[in-house]
Amino acid sequence: MTSKENNSLDLPHKDHFGQFANSCSLYLGSRWAFTAAIGIIVVWALTGPLYHYSDTWQLIINTGTTIVTFLMVFLIQNTQNRDARAINLKLNELIESIKSARNEMIDIEHLSDAELDILARRYEAVRNEAAERGLGEPEHEAK
């Protein structure tokens, strides 16, 4: 794709949830967010004697962590899906740009597990053949 084609791409409207999930991942994956979480747990633990370790005291941390975990699953999954898609598109661009590359490898992430296993065995055989010709050693036999 030329730079002219690249500039003329019709991009869809902004993905507000994707931007939100990415921002959350950046902030909530930071050491400051981890420190804040530790702080919340310490404060909760220190208030135990004040509330006589009651059921309500325990319910507060259980409910809070359940809600946070439930929401974070969706944010993390969204971020990972977008990252994986971006990496696959970059790899597709590399495959397409190399004239000797096999273009049938583009979008192989949509193949079934059985089809991916066949490809993996095929490339393992190629690697083993290269090792036998002295072009490299298989990783498990190195050293």
Secondary structure, 3 states (H helix, E strand, C coil): CCHHHHHCCCCCCCCHHHHHHHHHHHHHCCHHHHHHHHHHHHHHHHCCCCCCCCHHHHHHHHHHHHHHHHHHHHHHHHHHHHHHHHHHHHHHHHHHHCCCCCHHHCCHHHCCHHHHHHHHHHHHHHHHHHHHCCCCCCHHHCC
